[in-house]
């Protein structure tokens, strides 16, 4: 079965798949798998892609997903207003992420934080693990309360669903410790007030009080016993996947510079898009002077030994200067120097090629 390639605009590393998957799972439970799958496909990705929780989706996919959900669930041609019932699905789905069975072993790590106060005090770090375009800033914090500001990076403007998702997430945080849901007042909102620059949330919650340590330990022991088998299976699967990735990286590391490898890991679809990308750059051709005569004078074994030594040195130099080894032609090497992000002009790239 051929590997499906996705539009790289939809797979940029903006939002962890865990966020989208929680919403899709919620829709599947509420409306059926066929409807959920149709929404995802209409937005440009697949359920198989979203089930890979190590991958990411982009703000553009989030926008298309909102539009697709509006069409499939409410027969709307345009995204509805902020207070439309559609967006309550985002709120409820975000809350469902905090359920123990949904979080798996991660629940244990959060439970160890000793209560919602500690969680919200570290909200800037906690939230950024799965969201690279929205930064949470702790504006104020005290006993049983926190004030959090959502700051969008650059020119990013999210849909109302993202705002309701944050509200649902904040409301559900205390439930990790079997506490009542938090109360969230939305004091500033970019979706309802054109003059607002950020979304601000005033959160009040109950703190955790452990009156019976023995009961807490029994609850924790029961949970650990339940998740250990699945955790061990996940560790084994992750090890095999990591081992395969390391072996693959070793094979290509001699040909590609580190920044290209990193881009492939973060957004593989962009690296395999049909037709490639237009980019200015420089090309280096290098070979061994007098190689033909040398082949006549020394034996084949010695020629191969010398070529291997030559390629070992040249490969390291080219990669160190940001070049990509395109092909080998006998003793010749063709290497290209490009700047996919456009930060270096052709002259700077040519200087890198000459430096080799």
C-alpha positions as CSV (number, residue, x, y, z in Angstrom):
1,X,0.0,0.0,0.0
2,X,1.6,3.3,-1.0
3,X,2.5,5.8,1.7
4,X,0.2,8.8,1.7
5,X,1.8,12.2,1.4
6,X,0.1,15.1,3.1
7,X,0.0,18.8,2.3
8,X,3.0,20.2,4.3
9,X,1.0,23.3,5.2
10,X,-1.2,21.0,7.3
11,X,1.6,19.2,9.1
12,X,3.8,22.0,10.4
13,X,4.8,21.5,14.0
14,X,2.3,23.9,15.6
15,X,-0.1,21.7,17.6
16,X,0.5,18.2,19.0
17,X,-1.7,15.5,17.5
18,X,-2.9,14.8,21.0
19,X,-5.1,17.9,20.9
20,X,-6.7,17.1,17.5
21,X,-7.1,13.4,18.4
22,X,-9.0,14.2,21.6
23,X,-11.5,16.3,19.5
24,X,-11.8,13.6,16.9
25,X,-12.3,10.9,19.5
26,X,-15.0,13.0,21.1
27,X,-16.8,13.5,17.7
28,X,-16.5,9.7,17.0
29,X,-18.2,8.9,20.3
30,X,-20.9,11.5,19.8
31,X,-21.6,11.3,16.1
32,X,-19.9,8.0,14.9
33,X,-16.5,7.2,13.4
34,X,-17.7,7.9,9.8
35,X,-18.6,11.5,10.6
36,X,-15.4,12.1,12.5
37,X,-13.3,10.6,9.7
38,X,-15.2,12.6,7.1
39,X,-14.4,15.8,9.0
40,X,-10.7,14.9,9.2
41,X,-10.5,14.0,5.5
42,X,-12.3,17.1,4.5
43,X,-9.7,19.1,6.4
44,X,-6.9,17.4,4.6
45,X,-5.5,14.7,6.9
46,X,-6.4,11.2,8.0
47,X,-7.3,9.3,11.1
48,X,-4.1,7.3,10.7
49,X,-2.0,10.5,10.7
50,X,-3.7,11.9,13.8
51,X,-3.4,8.6,15.8
52,X,0.4,9.1,15.6
53,X,0.7,11.1,18.8
54,X,4.4,11.9,18.2
55,X,3.4,14.1,15.2
56,X,1.9,17.6,14.8
57,X,-0.7,19.5,12.9
58,X,-0.6,23.2,11.8
59,X,-2.8,26.2,12.5
60,X,-4.0,25.9,8.9
61,X,-5.2,22.3,9.6
62,X,-7.0,23.6,12.7
63,X,-8.7,26.3,10.6
64,X,-9.8,23.7,8.0
65,X,-11.0,21.3,10.7
66,X,-13.2,24.0,12.2
67,X,-14.7,24.8,8.8
68,X,-15.3,21.1,8.0
69,X,-16.9,20.5,11.4
70,X,-19.3,23.4,10.8
71,X,-20.3,21.9,7.5
72,X,-20.7,18.3,8.6
73,X,-22.3,18.9,12.0
74,X,-24.4,22.0,11.4
75,X,-24.5,22.4,7.6
76,X,-22.9,25.9,7.9
77,X,-20.9,27.4,5.0
78,X,-19.0,29.7,7.3
79,X,-17.7,29.3,10.9
80,X,-20.3,30.5,13.4
81,X,-20.2,33.1,16.0
82,X,-18.3,32.7,19.3
83,X,-21.4,31.6,21.3
84,X,-22.6,29.0,18.8
85,X,-23.2,25.5,20.2
86,X,-20.6,24.1,17.8
87,X,-17.7,25.5,19.9
88,X,-19.0,23.7,23.0
89,X,-17.7,20.5,21.5
90,X,-14.1,22.0,21.7
91,X,-14.7,22.8,25.3
92,X,-16.0,19.3,26.2
93,X,-13.3,17.6,24.2
94,X,-10.6,19.5,25.9
95,X,-12.0,18.5,29.3
96,X,-12.1,14.9,28.2
97,X,-8.3,15.0,27.7
98,X,-7.9,15.2,31.4
99,X,-9.6,11.8,32.1
100,X,-7.3,9.2,33.6
101,X,-7.9,6.7,30.8
102,X,-7.2,9.2,28.1
103,X,-3.9,10.5,29.6
104,X,-2.3,7.1,30.4
105,X,1.0,7.3,32.3
106,X,1.1,11.1,31.9
107,X,-1.7,11.3,34.5
108,X,0.6,9.9,37.1
109,X,3.2,12.6,36.4
110,X,0.6,15.4,36.8
111,X,-1.0,13.8,39.9
112,X,2.5,14.0,41.5
113,X,2.4,17.8,41.2
114,X,0.3,17.8,44.4
115,X,-2.6,19.9,43.2
116,X,-4.0,22.4,40.6
117,X,-2.2,25.3,42.3
118,X,1.2,23.8,41.4
119,X,0.0,23.0,37.8
120,X,-1.2,26.6,37.1
121,X,1.9,28.1,38.6
122,X,3.9,26.2,35.9
123,X,1.3,26.7,33.1
124,X,3.8,28.4,30.8
125,X,5.9,25.3,30.7
126,X,3.1,22.7,30.9
127,X,1.1,24.1,28.0
128,X,4.0,24.7,25.6
129,X,4.7,20.9,25.5
130,X,1.9,20.5,23.0
131,X,1.4,23.9,21.5
132,X,4.1,25.9,19.8
133,X,2.0,28.9,18.6
134,X,0.2,29.9,21.7
135,X,2.1,30.8,24.9
136,X,0.4,30.9,28.3
137,X,1.6,33.7,30.5
138,X,0.8,33.6,34.2
139,X,-0.4,37.1,34.9
140,X,-1.3,36.5,38.6
141,X,-1.4,33.7,41.0
142,X,-2.5,33.1,44.6
143,X,-4.3,30.5,46.8
144,X,-7.2,28.9,44.9
145,X,-6.8,31.3,41.9
146,X,-4.8,32.0,38.8
147,X,-5.0,34.5,36.0
148,X,-3.7,33.3,32.7
149,X,-3.1,35.1,29.4
150,X,-3.0,33.3,26.0
151,X,-0.5,35.0,23.7
152,X,-0.5,34.0,20.1
153,X,2.8,33.9,18.3
154,X,3.3,36.3,15.3
155,X,0.3,36.9,13.2
156,X,-1.6,33.7,14.4
157,X,-5.3,34.3,15.0
158,X,-7.1,31.2,16.2
159,X,-10.7,30.2,15.8
160,X,-13.3,30.4,18.6
161,X,-12.9,26.6,19.1
162,X,-9.3,27.1,20.3
163,X,-10.6,29.6,22.9
164,X,-13.3,27.3,24.2
165,X,-10.8,24.5,24.2
166,X,-8.6,26.5,26.6
167,X,-11.5,27.1,28.8
168,X,-12.5,23.4,28.9
169,X,-8.9,22.5,29.6
170,X,-8.5,24.9,32.5
171,X,-11.9,23.8,34.0
172,X,-10.9,20.2,33.9
173,X,-7.4,20.5,35.5
174,X,-8.5,20.0,39.1
175,X,-10.3,16.8,38.2
176,X,-6.9,15.1,38.0
177,X,-6.9,15.2,41.8
178,X,-10.7,14.3,42.1
179,X,-11.5,17.9,42.8
180,X,-14.5,19.8,41.4
181,X,-14.0,21.5,38.0
182,X,-12.5,25.0,38.1
183,X,-14.6,28.1,37.5
184,X,-13.2,30.1,34.5
185,X,-14.2,33.7,33.8
186,X,-13.1,35.0,30.4
187,X,-12.3,38.6,31.2
188,X,-10.7,39.5,27.8
189,X,-11.4,37.7,24.5
190,X,-10.1,38.5,21.0
191,X,-13.2,36.8,19.5
192,X,-15.8,39.1,21.2
193,X,-13.9,42.3,21.7
194,X,-12.0,43.8,18.7
195,X,-9.9,45.9,21.0
196,X,-8.6,42.9,23.0
197,X,-5.0,41.9,22.1
198,X,-5.1,38.6,24.0
199,X,-7.4,36.1,25.7
200,X,-7.4,36.3,29.5
201,X,-8.8,33.7,31.8
202,X,-9.5,34.2,35.6
203,X,-9.5,30.7,37.1
204,X,-10.6,29.7,40.6
205,X,-10.3,26.2,42.0
206,X,-10.2,24.1,45.1
207,X,-6.9,23.0,46.4
208,X,-6.1,19.4,47.2
209,X,-6.4,18.3,50.8
210,X,-5.3,14.8,51.7
211,X,-7.1,13.7,54.8
212,X,-6.4,10.0,54.4
213,X,-2.9,9.3,53.0
214,X,-3.6,5.5,53.1
215,X,-6.6,5.9,50.8
216,X,-4.5,8.0,48.4
217,X,-1.8,5.4,48.3
218,X,-4.3,2.6,47.6
219,X,-5.8,4.6,44.8
220,X,-2.3,5.3,43.3
221,X,-1.3,1.6,43.6
222,X,-4.4,0.5,41.8
223,X,-3.8,2.9,39.0
224,X,-0.1,2.0,38.6
225,X,-1.0,-1.7,38.5
226,X,-3.5,-1.0,35.7
227,X,-1.2,1.1,33.5
228,X,2.1,-0.9,33.9
229,X,1.3,-3.6,31.2
230,X,0.3,-1.0,28.7
231,X,3.3,1.2,29.6
232,X,5.7,-1.7,29.1
233,X,4.2,-2.4,25.7
234,X,4.5,1.2,24.7
235,X,8.1,1.3,25.9
236,X,8.9,-1.8,23.7
237,X,7.2,-0.2,20.7
238,X,9.0,3.1,21.2
239,X,12.3,1.3,21.5
240,X,11.9,-0.5,18.2
241,X,10.7,2.6,16.5
242,X,13.6,4.6,17.9
243,X,16.2,2.0,16.9
244,X,14.8,2.0,13.4
245,X,15.0,5.8,13.3
246,X,18.6,5.8,14.5
247,X,19.6,3.2,11.9
248,X,17.9,5.3,9.2
249,X,19.5,8.5,10.4
250,X,23.0,6.9,10.4
251,X,22.5,6.0,6.7
252,X,21.6,9.5,5.6
253,X,23.6,11.6,8.2
254,X,26.7,11.5,6.0
255,X,24.8,13.1,3.1
256,X,22.6,15.7,4.8
257,X,23.5,18.5,7.1
258,X,22.0,18.6,10.6
259,X,19.5,21.4,9.9
260,X,18.0,19.4,7.0
261,X,17.7,16.3,9.1
262,X,15.9,18.3,11.9
263,X,13.5,19.7,9.4
264,X,12.7,16.3,8.1
265,X,12.0,15.0,11.6
266,X,9.7,17.9,12.5
267,X,7.8,18.0,9.2
268,X,8.6,15.0,6.9
269,X,5.8,15.8,4.5
270,X,7.4,19.1,3.5
271,X,10.6,17.3,2.5
272,X,8.9,14.8,0.2
273,X,6.4,17.1,-1.6
274,X,6.1,16.3,-5.3
275,X,7.9,18.8,-7.5
276,X,10.1,20.0,-4.7
277,X,10.7,23.6,-3.8
278,X,12.4,26.4,-5.9
279,X,15.5,27.8,-4.1
280,X,18.6,29.7,-5.0
281,X,21.9,28.1,-4.0
282,X,25.4,27.0,-5.1
283,X,26.7,23.8,-6.5
284,X,30.2,22.4,-5.8
285,X,31.9,19.9,-8.1
286,X,35.1,18.3,-6.7
287,X,37.3,15.5,-7.9
288,X,40.8,14.1,-7.4
289,X,43.5,15.6,-9.7
290,X,45.2,12.9,-11.9
291,X,42.8,10.2,-10.8
292,X,42.8,8.4,-14.2
293,X,46.6,8.2,-14.2
294,X,46.6,7.0,-10.6
295,X,44.2,4.2,-11.5
296,X,46.7,2.9,-14.0
297,X,49.7,3.1,-11.7
298,X,48.2,1.5,-8.6
299,X,46.0,-1.6,-8.1
300,X,42.3,-1.6,-7.7
301,X,42.4,-2.3,-4.0
302,X,44.6,0.7,-3.4
303,X,42.4,2.9,-5.5
304,X,39.3,1.9,-3.5
305,X,41.2,2.6,-0.2
306,X,42.3,6.0,-1.4
307,X,38.8,6.9,-2.6
308,X,37.3,5.8,0.7
309,X,39.8,8.0,2.6
310,X,39.0,10.9,0.2
311,X,35.2,10.6,0.6
312,X,35.5,10.3,4.4
313,X,37.3,13.6,4.6
314,X,35.3,15.4,2.0
315,X,31.9,14.2,3.2
316,X,32.6,15.6,6.7
317,X,33.8,18.9,5.4
318,X,30.8,19.4,3.0
319,X,28.2,18.5,5.7
320,X,30.0,20.7,8.2
321,X,29.6,23.7,5.8
322,X,25.9,23.0,5.3
323,X,26.2,21.2,2.0
324,X,24.1,18.3,0.7
325,X,25.9,15.5,-1.2
326,X,23.8,15.0,-4.3
327,X,25.8,12.3,-6.1
328,X,29.2,10.7,-6.6
329,X,30.7,10.1,-10.1
330,X,33.8,7.9,-9.8
331,X,36.1,10.2,-7.9
332,X,33.8,13.2,-8.4
333,X,31.4,14.7,-5.9
334,X,28.5,16.9,-6.6
335,X,27.2,18.9,-3.6
336,X,24.5,21.6,-3.3
337,X,24.3,24.4,-0.9
338,X,20.8,25.8,-0.3
339,X,18.9,27.8,2.3
340,X,15.3,26.4,2.5
341,X,14.2,29.2,4.8
342,X,15.8,31.9,2.6
343,X,18.0,33.3,5.4
344,X,21.2,33.1,3.4
345,X,21.6,34.6,-0.1
346,X,23.3,32.9,-3.0
347,X,26.6,34.7,-2.4
348,X,26.8,33.4,1.2
349,X,26.0,29.9,0.0
350,X,28.7,30.1,-2.7
351,X,31.2,31.2,-0.1
352,X,30.4,28.0,1.9
353,X,30.9,25.9,-1.2
354,X,34.3,27.5,-1.9
355,X,35.3,27.0,1.8
356,X,35.2,23.3,1.3
